[in-house]
Every structure is written in structure tokens, then in C-alpha cells.
Amino acid sequence: MSVAKLSSWGHYPYAPQTGPAPGWREGVQGALRDTGTRFGTTLPFGNGRSYGDSCLAATDHVVALRGLDRFIAADWQSGVLRAEAGVTLGEVLALSVPRGWMLPVTPGTQFVTLGGAVANDVHGKNHHVRGTFGRHVRRFSLLRSDREPLACAPDENTDLYCATIGGLGLTGIVEWVELQLMPVTSSRLATETVPFGNLDEFLALSHELDTQHEYGVAWIDCLGRGASLGRGIYVCADHATDQCFEMPKPRERRVPFAPPWSPVNRYTLKLFNTLYYRREAAKAGGAVVDYASYFYPLDSIQNWNRLYGRRGFQQYQLVVPDASARDALHAFLDTIASSNAGSFLAVLKRCGPLVSPGLLSFPMQGISLALDFPQHDSRNAALFARLDAIVREAGGRQYPAKDAHMSGADFRAAYPAWQTLEQLRDPALMSRFWQRTTR
């Protein structure tokens, strides 16, 4: 079986991918070798939830792995789960949550595959407590074009274990993943919503409340100016203690098509941000919500990426260290507000000190901010150049899984272990991102 017209979630750069889609583990290594031989290089492709070009093969010929969607083993006494790399996080939750187990780390979408979660070493709203996804990966099987399959763990093939976590799919194809789940007392979350008037108030809130709660995240109005620069809504949460393990009811809506131009502009942004801030501020206080509402608000809208139009969009996600976070984020948000560009949903959160085993893991101790920008070549290029300079001066870095513009110099300076990953890269694998930033 083969697939065609696969793309990244941001649809920028637009480079349709095609290639074999093995449905069984036994066919994966052959597909890897055959595709690499025919086209020179290839790349594993999961569920296409990376935003930029890190999931796009340099040759536009991938090995699609969503068909590897089987559970292999589960121990519900210890919470150890083994599943094929094409299983999504949502499918893990559907099996584990009714049994009292939760993913210890989850990003903002449940449609990421286990292989993709490893390759991008995803993080979530509890990085300050649990670190990245890679810290909870016990072992995995790695298929390469140049050797027999091998198991990787902290004490077995350690170099490839560390390089594969956050390695952007370049060290081989992950066949299956063994993961340590987290016990929880409910599928629901007890939340506390706190409006804040500006960035300084967020930093104080986060500093105080993140240490008291499992999860913490904020939405900010990226168009706020002056005394309201960085105003937003902070929501912290812990698992409820009601021993309720009901699954969330689906609430799916759908964006049926991508308009020829993006409806996201300075006027709609200003209107949306004003109304959203007022609505969420009115909810200040405590509430109990299902986990999907808190972790995955956008997953309830199928194909929401189409809202940005046929040109697609770029997400810009950065992290800056605590010491420079205040000044850097002030400058960053002021630059965005001055440009009248930005995002409906700008996400701000604190990253903690726990170190990932991954060589190229994105988070560092500090503050992370993520925003979406409709694709407009000249405008984005000029704006991103200014934003890049702020991040660079602050000693921060950008997230390769979300990137479509980062310069090679910025990438190599922010991720000096890239050379080690290059030495361990499977010679049959090459992405557009890696080619762009290391050549």
C-alpha cells in the first residue's frame, strides 16, 4: 500500500509527500531500504502534526507509518504500555484512562503518534513537574537501513536512545515504544482560572502557582499594548479526586475547506482577542472539566489548520531562559503587536529544570511562547527576522517541530549536539529541515 499528498500541519512549505505505507512491522525495514535505494533518502512520516518541514523528506518520498497502530502489551498494575509507533496518543488514552492511567506528558493535540512524540520529544502543560515525553520512554525498537533492528533503552544502545528522542526521525524508524504511564485519580481536571492584566502579572502568577499544581498554561492577547501588554488568562489544574474515569464525549466541528485567503487579520484578531478575554475572564474561579477540554481544545475542530487559508501558516514557538525571559518577552510581544500580526491562540507556559535524555530536546528552564502566523512571505520574513534577533540575544531557541524558517546558524548555535546526531543519522534518512539547517 502507498499514500500520496501527505503534508505538514501548517501546509508551509507545501511539498506533498508520497511513499509506501506498510501495515505490518515486518514490512517496515524493507520499505525503508527500498525507498532509500530508489530515491536516495527518505523519512518516516507519522500523522502529519508537525507544523513546518521537519516531517518532510528532502526527496518528498516518505515511509508512512500510521498503519502501525496495534497495542502489543500492557501491564495495568505497573502502568507499562508497549504499542506500535503509529498508535496515536488519543488511542493510548482511550485504552488507559478508563483503567486509571494517563499519559505523563501530552502536547496540545492527541493526534500525534507515539513515534512522532518520541522524534519530537514533545512536552506539555506540566513540564515543570514531569519534563518531556522522552523522560518516560522506557525503551523502543529502532529499524535502520544499515544494520539489523535493535532495542534502545537508557542502558542499551544508549547513544541511539538519546539521539532518537528529539532526533526528528533521522536516526531510524521507531517500530514500537514502551512507555511508563502515570496513575491518576480521575479523568477529569479540577481547574482554577485566573485573569491577568499584563506579562508581569503572568510571570508572578506562574512563579507562585505552577509549583502548587500539576498543570499550568496561559492564553495571552498578542495584540495587547502598553499597560495591557501580554494580558491573558492563566489556567492551572490537577486531576480531580472523584475516581470518575468516564471518557470525554466527542464534540467535533469541522472546517470544510481552506479559503483562498486567510480570514486571520488585524481586525478579526482584535475582535476575537477582546471577546475571548472577556468570556474567559468571566469564568474566573474553580471548575471541573474533562481532560480533552483542557489538553486538546483545538482537537474538537477538525481541520482547523484550514482557517489560515490555502497558503497555510507558520507557528513560531520559542523558549527563553528565566534570567532574560521578562525583557525578551516584552520585546517579543511589543514587536508582534506593532506588526498587527499574530495568533488567535497564543500559548504561554513555564518550562522546568528537568533535563531530557534527548540530544536535541527543545525545552529549557524558562518561559515558552507559541503563536501562529498566516503565511505571507515578505511580511513574515521581515517580522521573523526581528523576532529571531530577540530570541538569539536572550539565549533562547526555537522548536524544530514547529519551524519552517529558522536559519542554519541559529539552529546550530542553539542545538550544539546536532553534530552528534549527524554522526548517528541513518544515511538513508534526510528531512527538508535537516538539509536546510545543517548544509
C-alpha positions as CSV (number, residue, x, y, z in Angstrom):
1,M,0.0,0.0,0.0
2,S,1.2,3.5,-0.7
3,V,0.0,7.0,0.1
4,A,0.2,10.4,-1.6
5,K,-0.2,14.1,-0.9
6,L,0.8,13.9,2.7
7,S,1.7,17.3,4.1
8,S,2.7,19.0,7.3
9,W,0.0,20.5,9.5
10,G,1.0,24.1,8.6
11,H,0.9,23.4,4.9
12,Y,4.0,25.5,4.6
13,P,6.2,24.8,2.8
14,Y,3.8,23.0,0.6
15,A,5.6,19.9,-0.5
16,P,3.3,16.9,-1.0
17,Q,4.8,13.7,0.3
18,T,4.3,10.2,-1.2
19,G,5.6,6.7,-0.4
20,P,4.9,3.2,0.9
21,A,2.6,2.7,3.9
22,P,3.4,-0.7,5.4
23,G,0.6,-2.1,7.5
24,W,2.8,-4.6,9.4
25,R,6.1,-4.3,11.2
26,E,7.6,-7.0,9.1
27,G,7.4,-4.7,6.0
28,V,8.9,-1.5,7.5
29,Q,12.6,-2.2,7.1
30,G,12.1,-3.3,3.5
31,A,10.1,-0.2,2.8
32,L,12.9,1.9,4.3
33,R,15.7,0.3,2.3
34,D,13.7,0.2,-1.0
35,T,12.6,3.8,-0.8
36,G,16.1,4.9,0.2
37,T,17.6,3.0,-2.7
38,R,15.1,4.3,-5.3
39,F,15.2,8.0,-4.3
40,G,18.5,8.4,-2.3
41,T,16.9,9.3,1.0
42,T,13.5,9.1,2.7
43,L,12.0,9.9,6.1
44,P,9.5,8.3,8.5
45,F,6.1,10.1,8.5
46,G,3.5,9.6,11.3
47,N,0.2,11.5,11.4
48,G,1.5,14.8,9.9
49,R,1.1,17.0,13.0
50,S,4.5,18.7,12.8
51,Y,4.0,22.2,11.6
52,G,6.9,23.0,9.4
53,D,9.4,21.0,7.3
54,S,10.9,18.6,9.9
55,C,8.4,15.9,8.8
56,L,9.0,16.4,5.1
57,A,11.5,14.2,3.3
58,A,14.2,16.0,1.3
59,T,13.2,13.9,-1.7
60,D,9.4,14.2,-0.9
61,H,9.3,10.4,-0.6
62,V,8.5,9.1,2.9
63,V,7.6,5.9,4.7
64,A,4.2,6.4,6.2
65,L,3.7,4.6,9.5
66,R,0.2,5.4,10.7
67,G,-0.7,1.8,9.7
68,L,1.4,0.5,12.6
69,D,-1.5,1.1,15.0
70,R,-1.5,-2.0,17.3
71,F,-1.1,-2.4,21.0
72,I,1.5,-5.1,21.9
73,A,1.4,-5.4,25.7
74,A,0.1,-3.6,28.8
75,D,0.6,-4.2,32.5
76,W,-2.2,-2.4,34.3
77,Q,-0.6,-3.0,37.7
78,S,2.5,-1.1,36.8
79,G,1.2,1.2,34.0
80,V,3.8,0.0,31.5
81,L,2.4,0.0,27.9
82,R,4.0,-1.1,24.7
83,A,2.5,-0.2,21.3
84,E,3.5,0.3,17.7
85,A,4.8,3.7,16.7
86,G,1.7,4.6,14.6
87,V,-0.6,4.4,17.6
88,T,-1.8,8.0,18.5
89,L,-1.8,9.5,21.9
90,G,-5.6,9.6,21.8
91,E,-5.7,5.9,21.2
92,V,-3.5,5.3,24.2
93,L,-5.8,7.4,26.3
94,A,-8.9,5.6,25.1
95,L,-7.3,2.4,26.4
96,S,-5.6,3.6,29.6
97,V,-7.8,6.3,31.1
98,P,-10.7,4.0,32.0
99,R,-8.1,1.9,33.8
100,G,-6.8,4.8,35.9
101,W,-3.7,5.6,33.9
102,M,-2.8,8.8,32.0
103,L,0.0,9.9,29.7
104,P,2.6,11.5,31.9
105,V,3.2,14.1,29.2
106,T,1.0,15.2,26.4
107,P,1.3,18.1,23.9
108,G,-1.7,20.2,22.7
109,T,-3.1,17.5,20.4
110,Q,-3.9,13.9,20.9
111,F,-3.4,13.1,17.2
112,V,0.3,12.8,17.5
113,T,1.7,9.2,17.1
114,L,3.9,7.6,19.6
115,G,6.8,7.6,17.1
116,G,6.2,11.3,16.5
117,A,6.1,12.1,20.2
118,V,9.5,10.4,20.6
119,A,11.0,12.0,17.5
120,N,10.0,15.5,18.6
121,D,10.3,14.8,22.4
122,V,7.0,16.6,23.0
123,H,6.2,18.5,26.1
124,G,3.1,19.7,27.8
125,K,1.5,21.8,30.4
126,N,3.3,20.0,33.2
127,H,6.9,20.3,32.0
128,H,7.8,21.9,35.3
129,V,6.7,18.7,37.0
130,R,7.3,15.8,34.6
131,G,9.7,17.1,32.0
132,T,9.4,15.9,28.4
133,F,7.9,12.8,26.9
134,G,11.3,11.2,26.4
135,R,11.8,11.0,30.2
136,H,9.0,8.4,30.3
137,V,10.1,6.3,27.4
138,R,11.5,3.0,28.8
139,R,12.6,1.5,25.5
140,F,11.9,1.3,21.8
141,S,12.8,-0.7,18.8
142,L,14.8,1.1,16.1
143,L,14.9,0.0,12.4
144,R,17.8,1.3,10.3
145,S,18.9,0.8,6.7
146,D,22.4,-0.1,7.6
147,R,22.0,-2.7,10.4
148,E,19.6,-5.2,12.0
149,P,16.8,-4.0,14.2
150,L,18.0,-3.0,17.7
151,A,16.4,-2.3,21.1
152,C,17.2,1.1,22.6
153,A,16.9,2.0,26.3
154,P,18.8,4.1,28.8
155,D,21.2,1.3,29.4
156,E,21.1,-0.4,26.0
157,N,22.3,1.3,22.8
158,T,22.3,4.5,24.8
159,D,23.8,6.7,22.1
160,L,20.9,5.9,19.7
161,Y,18.4,6.1,22.5
162,C,19.4,9.6,23.3
163,A,19.8,10.7,19.7
164,T,16.4,9.3,18.7
165,I,14.5,11.1,21.5
166,G,14.1,14.6,19.9
167,G,16.0,13.3,16.8
168,L,13.4,14.4,14.3
169,G,13.1,10.9,12.8
170,L,16.6,10.9,11.5
171,T,18.3,8.0,13.4
172,G,16.0,5.3,12.0
173,I,12.3,4.2,12.1
174,V,10.9,3.6,15.6
175,E,8.9,0.4,15.3
176,W,7.4,0.3,18.8
177,V,7.6,2.3,22.0
178,E,7.4,1.1,25.6
179,L,6.1,3.9,27.9
180,Q,5.6,4.4,31.6
181,L,2.1,5.8,32.2
182,M,1.1,7.9,35.2
183,P,-1.6,6.8,37.7
184,V,-4.5,9.4,38.1
185,T,-7.5,9.7,40.4
186,S,-9.9,10.9,37.7
187,S,-10.2,11.5,34.0
188,R,-11.4,15.0,35.0
189,L,-9.4,18.0,36.0
190,A,-10.1,20.5,38.8
191,T,-9.1,23.8,37.2
192,E,-8.6,27.3,38.5
193,T,-8.9,30.2,36.0
194,V,-7.1,33.5,36.8
195,P,-7.2,36.5,34.5
196,F,-4.1,38.7,34.5
197,G,-3.6,42.2,33.2
198,N,-0.1,42.0,31.6
199,L,3.0,40.0,31.2
200,D,4.5,40.9,34.6
201,E,1.3,39.6,36.3
202,F,1.6,36.3,34.4
203,L,5.2,35.8,35.5
204,A,4.3,36.4,39.1
205,L,1.2,34.1,38.9
206,S,3.2,31.3,37.2
207,H,6.0,31.6,39.6
208,E,3.6,31.2,42.5
209,L,1.0,28.7,41.2
210,D,3.0,26.4,38.9
211,T,4.8,24.9,41.9
212,Q,1.4,24.1,43.5
213,H,-0.3,22.4,40.6
214,E,0.4,19.6,38.1
215,Y,-0.5,21.7,35.1
216,G,-0.3,25.3,34.2
217,V,-0.8,27.3,30.9
218,A,-1.9,30.7,29.8
219,W,-3.6,32.2,26.8
220,I,-2.4,35.8,26.0
221,D,-3.7,38.5,23.8
222,C,-0.8,39.1,21.5
223,L,-2.2,42.4,20.4
224,G,-2.2,44.0,23.8
225,R,-0.2,47.2,24.1
226,G,1.1,49.5,26.9
227,A,-0.1,48.5,30.3
228,S,-2.1,45.6,28.8
229,L,0.9,44.1,27.0
230,G,0.7,40.3,27.5
231,R,-2.7,40.3,29.2
232,G,-4.4,36.9,29.3
233,I,-5.9,34.0,31.1
234,Y,-4.0,31.6,33.3
235,V,-5.5,28.1,34.0
236,C,-3.8,25.7,36.4
237,A,-5.2,22.2,37.0
238,D,-4.8,18.9,38.9
239,H,-6.6,15.7,38.4
240,A,-9.8,15.6,40.4
241,T,-10.2,13.0,43.2
242,D,-13.6,11.7,42.3
243,Q,-12.5,8.4,40.9
244,C,-14.5,9.1,37.8
245,F,-12.9,7.6,34.7
246,E,-15.5,8.4,32.1
247,M,-14.2,9.3,28.7
248,P,-14.9,12.8,27.2
249,K,-17.8,12.9,24.8
250,P,-16.8,13.9,21.3
251,R,-17.7,17.5,20.3
252,E,-16.4,17.7,16.8
253,R,-16.9,20.5,14.4
254,R,-15.2,20.8,11.0
255,V,-13.7,23.4,8.8
256,P,-14.9,22.2,5.4
257,F,-12.4,23.9,3.2
258,A,-9.5,26.4,3.1
259,P,-10.5,29.8,1.8
260,P,-8.3,31.4,-0.9
261,W,-7.1,34.0,1.6
262,S,-6.7,33.9,5.4
263,P,-9.5,35.4,7.5
264,V,-6.9,35.9,10.2
265,N,-6.0,39.5,10.1
266,R,-5.6,42.6,12.4
267,Y,-9.3,43.2,12.5
268,T,-10.5,39.7,13.2
269,L,-7.7,39.2,15.7
270,K,-8.5,42.3,17.7
271,L,-12.2,41.3,17.8
272,F,-11.6,37.7,18.7
273,N,-9.0,38.5,21.4
274,T,-11.2,41.1,23.0
275,L,-14.2,38.8,23.1
276,Y,-12.2,35.8,24.2
277,Y,-10.5,37.6,27.0
278,R,-13.9,38.9,28.3
279,R,-15.5,35.5,28.1
280,E,-12.7,33.6,29.8
281,A,-12.2,36.3,32.5
282,A,-15.9,35.8,33.4
283,K,-15.1,32.2,34.2
284,A,-12.6,33.2,36.9
285,G,-12.5,30.6,39.7
286,G,-12.7,26.9,40.0
287,A,-14.3,24.3,37.7
288,V,-14.1,20.6,36.9
289,V,-13.7,19.8,33.2
290,D,-12.9,16.7,31.2
291,Y,-9.3,16.2,30.1
292,A,-9.9,16.8,26.4
293,S,-11.3,20.3,27.1
294,Y,-8.2,21.2,29.0
295,F,-5.4,19.5,27.0
296,Y,-6.9,19.5,23.5
297,P,-9.2,22.4,22.9
298,L,-8.4,22.6,19.1
299,D,-8.9,18.9,18.5
300,S,-12.6,19.4,18.7
301,I,-12.4,21.3,15.4
302,Q,-11.4,19.0,12.5
303,N,-9.0,20.6,10.0
304,W,-8.7,23.8,12.0
305,N,-5.5,24.5,10.1
306,R,-7.7,25.4,7.1
307,L,-8.7,28.6,8.9
308,Y,-5.4,30.1,7.8
309,G,-6.2,29.8,4.1
310,R,-4.6,28.0,1.2
311,R,-1.2,29.5,1.8
312,G,-1.0,27.8,5.2
313,F,0.6,29.2,8.3
314,Q,3.8,29.1,10.3
315,Q,3.9,28.5,14.0
316,Y,6.7,30.3,15.9
317,Q,7.5,28.6,19.2
318,L,10.4,29.8,21.3
319,V,11.7,29.3,24.8
320,V,13.9,31.8,26.7
321,P,15.7,31.2,30.0
322,D,14.3,32.7,33.2
323,A,17.0,35.3,33.6
324,S,16.2,37.0,30.3
325,A,12.5,36.0,30.0
326,R,10.9,39.2,31.1
327,D,12.8,41.6,28.9
328,A,12.8,39.2,25.9
329,L,9.0,38.5,26.0
330,H,8.2,42.2,26.5
331,A,10.3,43.0,23.3
332,F,8.8,40.0,21.5
333,L,5.2,40.8,22.3
334,D,5.7,44.5,21.6
335,T,7.2,43.7,18.2
336,I,4.2,41.4,17.3
337,A,1.6,44.0,18.5
338,S,3.3,46.7,16.4
339,S,3.1,44.5,13.3
340,N,-0.6,43.8,13.8
341,A,0.1,40.2,13.1
342,G,-0.3,37.2,15.4
343,S,-2.5,34.4,16.6
344,F,-6.0,33.7,17.9
345,L,-4.5,31.3,20.4
346,A,-1.1,32.4,21.8
347,V,0.1,29.9,24.4
348,L,2.5,30.9,27.2
349,K,3.8,28.4,29.8
350,R,6.7,27.8,32.1
351,C,9.3,25.1,31.5
352,G,11.0,23.5,34.4
353,P,14.6,22.3,35.2
354,L,14.1,18.6,34.4
355,V,16.6,17.6,31.7
356,S,15.5,15.3,28.9
357,P,17.7,12.4,27.7
358,G,17.2,13.6,24.2
359,L,20.2,15.4,22.5
360,L,18.0,17.9,20.7
361,S,15.2,18.4,23.2
362,F,13.6,21.8,22.9
363,P,12.6,22.9,26.4
364,M,14.9,24.7,28.8
365,Q,14.2,26.2,32.2
366,G,12.3,29.3,31.3
367,I,9.2,30.5,29.5
368,S,7.8,29.2,26.2
369,L,5.6,31.1,23.9
370,A,3.8,29.7,20.7
371,L,1.9,31.7,18.1
372,D,0.5,31.1,14.6
373,F,1.0,33.4,11.7
374,P,-0.8,33.2,8.4
375,Q,1.7,32.6,5.6
376,H,2.7,35.9,3.9
377,D,6.2,35.5,2.5
378,S,7.5,39.1,2.7
379,R,5.7,40.1,5.9
380,N,6.6,37.0,7.8
381,A,10.2,37.1,6.7
382,A,10.7,40.7,7.9
383,L,8.8,40.0,11.2
384,F,10.6,36.7,11.9
385,A,14.0,38.3,11.4
386,R,13.2,40.8,14.2
387,L,11.8,38.0,16.4
388,D,14.8,35.8,15.8
389,A,17.2,38.5,16.9
390,I,15.3,38.9,20.2
391,V,15.4,35.1,20.9
392,R,19.1,35.0,19.9
393,E,20.0,37.8,22.2
394,A,18.1,36.3,25.1
395,G,19.9,33.0,24.7
396,G,16.7,31.2,23.8
397,R,15.8,28.8,21.0
398,Q,13.1,27.8,18.6
399,Y,11.2,24.5,18.3
400,P,12.3,22.4,15.3
401,A,8.9,20.5,15.2
402,K,7.1,23.8,14.6
403,D,9.7,25.6,12.4
404,A,9.7,26.5,8.7
405,H,12.2,29.4,8.7
406,M,15.0,29.1,11.3
407,S,18.4,29.9,9.9
408,G,21.1,27.2,10.0
409,A,23.3,29.5,12.1
410,D,20.6,29.9,14.8
411,F,19.8,26.2,14.8
412,R,23.4,25.1,15.1
413,A,24.1,27.6,17.8
414,A,21.0,26.7,19.9
415,Y,21.5,22.9,19.5
416,P,25.2,22.2,19.5
417,A,24.6,18.5,19.8
418,W,23.4,18.5,16.2
419,Q,26.8,17.2,15.2
420,T,26.4,14.1,17.3
421,L,23.0,13.5,15.8
422,E,24.5,13.9,12.3
423,Q,27.1,11.2,13.1
424,L,24.3,8.9,14.2
425,R,21.9,9.7,11.4
426,D,20.7,6.8,9.3
427,P,22.3,7.5,5.9
428,A,19.0,6.7,4.2
429,L,17.1,9.5,6.1
430,M,17.1,13.2,5.4
431,S,14.4,15.8,6.0
432,R,14.0,19.2,4.4
433,F,14.6,20.8,7.8
434,W,17.9,19.0,8.4
435,Q,19.0,19.7,4.9
436,R,18.1,23.4,5.3
437,T,19.8,23.9,8.7
438,T,22.9,21.8,8.6
439,R,24.1,22.0,5.0
